[in-house]
Amino acid sequence: MQFAPLVEPGPALSGPERSRYARHTRLPEIGEVGQRRLAAARVLVVGAGGLGSPALTYLAAAGVGTIGVIDDDVVEVSNLHRQPVHGESDLGRPKVDSAMDRVRQINPYVRIVAHRQRFAADSARRLAADYDLVVDGADNFATRYLVTDACALAGIPHVWASINTFAGQLSVWWAGHGPCYRCVFPEPPPPGSVASCAEAGVLGVLPGVMGALQAAEAIKLITGTGTPAVGRIILHDALAGTWEEVPVRARPDCALCGSEPTILQVHEPAAAPPVPVVSAAAVRRVLGGSGVTVLDVREASEFVEGRIEPSVHVPLGDLLAGQGADLVDRWRATGERVVVYCRSGSRSADAVRYLLDEGVDVAESLDGGIIAWTGLSV
Ligand SMILES: [Zn+2]
C-alpha cells in the first residue's frame, strides 16, 4: 500500500545541496521535490545506540533537515562493537554529544537537536508533536511502549525495530493507517521474561542492518516513495541469512487505536514493588552452609563473567515458565533460605518476586549481582 508524502517540500535546493544530493535527485522516485521534503522533515531518533547509530548516520547523510536524538546514557566500552556513531575517544561522554558531533561531520545542512534525557511519559507527547515521525531504537520495553503511545496519540508513524542475538524485526506502526504496536503486542511482557542484549548478546552488525533499514523506511514515508512496512513485520535471521515477513492487522478492540480506546494519555509503566536484597559480603558469610541455596538465573552464556559456587542454575525465563518447579517445591517444603543472583540484580529481583508469590518463605536478591560479587566493572 502506498501513502502520500508525509512532509511538504521545503524551499528550492542551493547549488551545493544539489551537488551533495545528486545521486538522490537522479532517482525519479525521489527527485528534487523529494529531496526538498527530506530537508523540511523533522525526525526524532529514540536512543543513540545500536539501531540509532546507522539510523542517525544515514538520515543525516540523506539530508533530513531536523534530526532529534534522545538518550540519557554515556558511552561504555561494551557499546563500541555495535554503535559506530561513537568511538574510543568518546568513552564516558554522553551518547547524544558524540552522536551530535558525528552527524555534524557528515552533513552541515542538518540541524541536530540533542535531548539528553530518558524518553519519559511527562515529555513524550510534547516531543512527538515536534516531529513528523519517530525512529524507535529503544533497547527496552518500557520505552518502546511509551514511544508507541506517544506516536499513536500524536497520529505520527513510528518506525520500529528490535534485535536479539542474531534476529531482527522491523515494522512501521501507524495508528489510523495500519496497526499500532499495541494491536499486535497489547501489553509489555512480564519483567525479566525476555533477555536483553546485555544478557543474551547480539551480533554487532545486526543493529547496523536493521537501523539502516529504519532510515530507509523513514525516507520512504517522508517522500511518499515505494511501499512502507505498514501492516507487516519484516523478520531477518542473520545466522540463516534469510528475510521473511508476517502480515499484521489493526485490531478494532485495540486499547490504543481501536474504536473505544482506553489509553488516552502517555503513562509511565507501573514500577515493580521492591524485594528483599542481601549484600555480597553477607552471602560470603553463609555460602555453602546448610539451609542456604544460591540460585543463578542468568543465561549459561554469561558464566564467563564468573559464578558463585555452590549454586544451582535455572535461567529466569525457564524459572518463570515453571521449569524449576521441583526446586521451588523443595524450598517451599523445607523453608530454606534462597539467595538469587543475576548479572546486576534486575532479573534476580524478578525471580525473588516469583518465588515469594509461589510460597517460598525466604528469598533474597543479591544486591548488584555477579558484578558486585566479583568486583567487575560494568
Ligand atoms: Zn492499535
Residues whose N, C-alpha, C, O or C-beta is under 5 A from the ligand:
A	BS01	ZN	P179 C180 R182 C183 C254 L256 C257 G258
